[in-house]
């Protein structure tokens, strides 16, 4: 039973971490879009 429990726990933890990473990545992308909207396109800074 132990042989199966550990990989399952690792898989679930990895999956949850992946979801967290995806959510964080989406937040960063949304924030970047917000910056672009507020300050204009990147490279247009004078």
Secondary structure as UniProt FT lines:
FT   HELIX           2..39
FT   TURN            42..43
//
